[in-house]
Amino acid sequence: MKKEIHPENYRMVIFHDNSSNERILIGSTIETEKTDKWTDGNEYPLAEVDVTSASHPFYTGQEKVMDTAGRVDRFKQRAAKARKK
């Protein structure tokens, strides 16, 4: 890797996929407050995300509804109202 081309806060970070419980260790500049231990015994910053390649339908080939904020239910309610009109 070339020296002095990455920002100063570039370091290894654990990304935890909340929907599949997969964890990925990769270099990043993301700001995090949590830390966790990786399989090598070292502690790294932890970033929790809702979707990664471990859970995204494009990579898994499985369609899956990930509704973390109730958006799908609200959309279905609006669609039902529109059909009645």
Steps between C-alpha positions, in 0.01 A plus 500: 500500500628848417600712797343834590194472271245400764345735759647489849192330646519207251506180705352151513130500602256216573173542308216306664202422272193523728277300264729199447732523804802478269812695589760640260839648589608761246688830484283809541485860621148469649456664841390254769455502874478124564781246491504121490748213482572328170597134458870590522447621858558868419242770573376712209241777453152360431250639248150350489327507160168366370618365163827353372583257223416223750132606508434699180268316257729573204781297658295235683247434222222495759230765513460634851303789646709702745263742666681667787283811521150378405527644149350196328189506721447871439537448125247214502251716691536785248465257209182352652349849540587585139328182373179593685477839325 
